[in-house]
Amino acid sequence: MDNPNTPNKPAHLLNDLESIRQLLGDENLEPPLLMDSIDPDSIPLLSEIVTSPPGIEAPAPKPAEPPVARTLRETVNLSISRDSELNRLDSELRAAAQLILQDVIDDFVPQIEAELTRRLDARLTRLLPPRK
């Protein structure tokens, strides 16, 4: 069951990894942290790299909107559209509930009216003496 090669295997793999790292020559490089961010202004645009062919004038670039303002505007637009959609759904649900309630009332009004008439007649016969 016990294999004498097992304890040496992790050390051997570690040595292999260390030799690969030394061969690549990145002993002093640290991996990037997840908290590091890329500055969007440092990324070149395609229009900055590619030149237009002769005779064709390149369109003037639009002034760049700050990313924060663009994100804020998109968030506000999403919020407004989401709120208006919720309001529309709410009003549709309320209208449907009113229609259902009216249908239930219309279905039961004749039965309720018949029951009230029956009870009223029974009580009147007990309260008023019979006619001669």
Residue pairs with C-beta under 8 A, 6 or more apart in sequence:
21 27
40 67
45 61
47 58
47 61
51 58
52 58
